[in-house]
Amino acid sequence: MATHDDIRRIASQLPGAVEGFGRFGFSVMNKGKAKGFVWTWLERIHPKKGRVPNESVLAFSVRNLTEKEIILGSDSEKFFTEPHYNGYPAVLVRLAAIDAEELEPLVIEAWRCKAPPELVRQYDGD
């Protein structure tokens, strides 16, 4: 089971990654804007009411919709989506169903999707 502490440990190793305020998530600055790459899912519990944070589910960015479909098709117990994310390159993951070791490359790739090229080169050691 992955935890917020695991995600925090992984993200803290990524250049420019900053933890958000208010609810759990991480972003990286790109072209003067904070670009979220992992964040707590806001679940719609009641129709016509606001979404509420579901701390047991993490949303993470993916490169494109093809990658999203591949991840979603790999394990429906771990990964899912909802109508709010239709057409958007992000996947939802149940933290109780994944361990930190499996989550680490997903968080790193999510960061790569949003980080500016100079930070990616810095991380890769080029």
Buried (B, 14 or more C-beta within 10 A) or exposed (E): EBBBEBBEEBBEEBBBBBEBEEEBBBBBBBEEEEBBBBBBBBBBEEEEEEEEBBEBBBBBBBEEEEBBEEBBEEBEEBBBBEEBBEEEBBBBBBBEBBEBEEBBEBBBBBBBBBBBEEBBEBBEEE
